[in-house]
Amino acid sequence: MRRDYFELDVRDVDWYGEDEPPLQPTVSIDFYGPAEELRERFAGPDGDLLAAEELDTTLRLQGPIDDSETTGVVSVTNRVTGDYVMELNAPAKDVLQFIGAAREYGRKADDVDGHYRVDVAIEGDHFATFEKSTFLVYDADGNLLRGQSLIPSGVEL
């Protein structure tokens, strides 16, 4: 699947860094490509939709983390097979702000289900929603950046 088939929009992060009540950050991903291909990638061996705990989300930086122009590749992978479910390009600073808001939301809201939500749509029609608490960030060389990643306490990598 091509990365340009996806559009990414972030909601509920404006409170982060302000003196406002926390809101669960949400990333909306809309897909404008072959719908059946996306549905197949989100399907488990039994044909059912993969659960949130069967998916991993990552950001792979394409340049220096301190450069405001750096982009990154947001990936969702099948945790069991390691296969990419989808990939899309995004400004790194936006994704890092999202991760910061999710981290702070988890601290302030004591959210046990997830620190952020992922809504996936196919050409505007809702397809799936996932509650997640982990979002790993890698530099351009493939090294894990623990300080920028969202890793719940008690999770070992």
C-alpha positions as CSV (number, residue, x, y, z in Angstrom):
1,M,0.0,0.0,0.0
2,R,1.2,3.4,-0.8
3,R,1.9,5.9,2.0
4,D,0.0,8.6,0.1
5,Y,-3.2,6.6,0.4
6,F,-3.4,7.8,4.0
7,E,-4.4,11.1,5.6
8,L,-3.6,11.7,9.3
9,D,-5.4,14.1,11.6
10,V,-4.7,14.7,15.3
11,R,-7.3,15.8,17.9
12,D,-7.3,16.7,21.6
13,V,-3.7,17.7,22.0
14,D,-4.2,21.5,22.3
15,W,-4.6,21.2,26.1
16,Y,-1.1,19.8,26.4
17,G,1.2,22.4,27.8
18,E,-1.7,24.6,28.8
19,D,-3.6,24.7,32.1
20,E,-6.6,22.8,30.9
21,P,-8.2,19.5,31.8
22,P,-6.6,16.5,29.9
23,L,-8.4,15.0,26.9
24,Q,-7.5,11.6,25.5
25,P,-5.4,12.3,22.3
26,T,-6.8,10.8,19.2
27,V,-5.2,10.2,15.8
28,S,-7.6,9.7,12.9
29,I,-6.3,7.9,9.9
30,D,-8.4,8.0,6.7
31,F,-7.5,5.6,3.9
32,Y,-8.1,6.4,0.2
33,G,-6.9,3.2,-1.5
34,P,-8.1,-0.3,-2.2
35,A,-10.4,-0.9,0.8
36,E,-10.2,-4.7,0.7
37,E,-6.4,-4.6,0.9
38,L,-6.6,-2.6,4.1
39,R,-9.3,-4.8,5.6
40,E,-7.1,-7.9,4.9
41,R,-4.1,-6.3,6.6
42,F,-6.1,-5.6,9.7
43,A,-7.5,-9.2,9.8
44,G,-6.0,-11.9,12.1
45,P,-5.7,-15.6,11.2
46,D,-9.3,-16.2,12.1
47,G,-10.5,-13.4,9.8
48,D,-11.5,-11.2,12.7
49,L,-10.2,-7.7,13.2
50,L,-6.9,-7.6,15.1
51,A,-7.2,-6.4,18.7
52,A,-5.3,-3.3,19.9
53,E,-2.8,-5.5,21.8
54,E,-2.0,-7.3,18.6
55,L,-0.8,-4.1,16.9
56,D,2.3,-2.0,17.4
57,T,2.6,1.7,16.6
58,T,6.0,3.3,15.8
59,L,7.5,6.5,14.5
60,R,10.8,6.2,12.5
61,L,12.4,9.6,12.1
62,Q,13.8,10.5,8.7
63,G,16.2,13.1,10.1
64,P,17.5,14.8,13.3
65,I,14.9,14.9,16.1
66,D,15.7,18.5,16.8
67,D,15.1,19.7,13.3
68,S,11.6,21.1,13.0
69,E,11.5,20.1,9.3
70,T,12.1,16.4,10.0
71,T,9.5,14.0,8.8
72,G,8.9,10.5,10.0
73,V,7.2,7.3,9.0
74,V,4.3,6.2,11.2
75,S,3.9,2.5,11.1
76,V,1.3,0.1,12.4
77,T,2.5,-3.5,12.5
78,N,1.0,-6.9,13.3
79,R,2.8,-7.8,16.6
80,V,2.6,-11.6,15.9
81,T,3.8,-11.7,12.3
82,G,5.8,-8.4,12.2
83,D,4.0,-7.5,8.9
84,Y,3.2,-3.9,8.2
85,V,-0.5,-3.2,8.4
86,M,0.1,0.4,7.2
87,E,2.7,3.1,6.9
88,L,2.3,6.9,6.3
89,N,4.5,10.0,6.3
90,A,3.9,12.7,8.9
91,P,5.8,15.7,10.3
92,A,7.8,14.4,13.2
93,K,7.2,17.4,15.5
94,D,3.4,16.7,15.2
95,V,3.7,13.1,16.1
96,L,6.1,13.9,19.0
97,Q,3.7,16.4,20.4
98,F,0.9,13.8,20.1
99,I,3.1,11.3,22.1
100,G,3.8,14.0,24.7
101,A,0.1,14.7,25.1
102,A,-0.7,10.9,25.4
103,R,2.0,10.5,28.1
104,E,0.6,13.4,30.1
105,Y,-3.0,12.2,29.6
106,G,-2.0,8.9,31.1
107,R,-0.4,10.5,34.1
108,K,-3.3,13.0,34.8
109,A,-6.3,10.9,33.9
110,D,-5.2,7.5,35.3
111,D,-6.5,6.0,32.1
112,V,-6.2,2.2,32.4
113,D,-7.5,1.4,28.9
114,G,-5.2,3.5,26.8
115,H,-3.3,6.8,26.7
116,Y,-4.4,7.5,23.1
117,R,-7.0,6.4,20.6
118,V,-6.5,5.5,16.9
119,D,-9.6,5.9,14.7
120,V,-9.2,4.3,11.2
121,A,-11.6,5.2,8.4
122,I,-11.9,4.1,4.8
123,E,-12.8,7.0,2.6
124,G,-14.5,8.7,5.6
125,D,-16.4,5.7,6.8
126,H,-15.5,4.4,10.3
127,F,-13.5,1.1,10.1
128,A,-11.9,0.5,13.5
129,T,-10.9,2.1,16.8
130,F,-8.0,1.1,19.0
131,E,-7.0,2.2,22.5
132,K,-3.2,2.1,22.8
133,S,-0.7,2.9,25.5
134,T,2.6,2.3,23.7
135,F,4.2,4.3,20.8
136,L,7.8,3.6,20.0
137,V,10.1,6.2,18.4
138,Y,13.2,5.3,16.5
139,D,15.9,7.6,15.1
140,A,17.0,7.5,11.5
141,D,19.5,4.8,12.3
142,G,16.9,2.5,13.8
143,N,17.8,3.1,17.5
144,L,15.0,3.2,20.0
145,L,14.6,6.7,21.6
146,R,13.2,5.7,25.0
147,G,12.9,9.3,26.2
148,Q,10.6,10.2,23.3
149,S,8.7,6.9,23.2
150,L,5.5,6.3,25.1
151,I,6.2,3.2,27.1
152,P,3.9,2.3,30.1
153,S,5.6,1.5,33.4
154,G,6.3,-2.2,33.8
155,V,6.7,-2.8,30.1
156,E,10.1,-4.2,29.1
157,L,11.4,-4.1,25.6
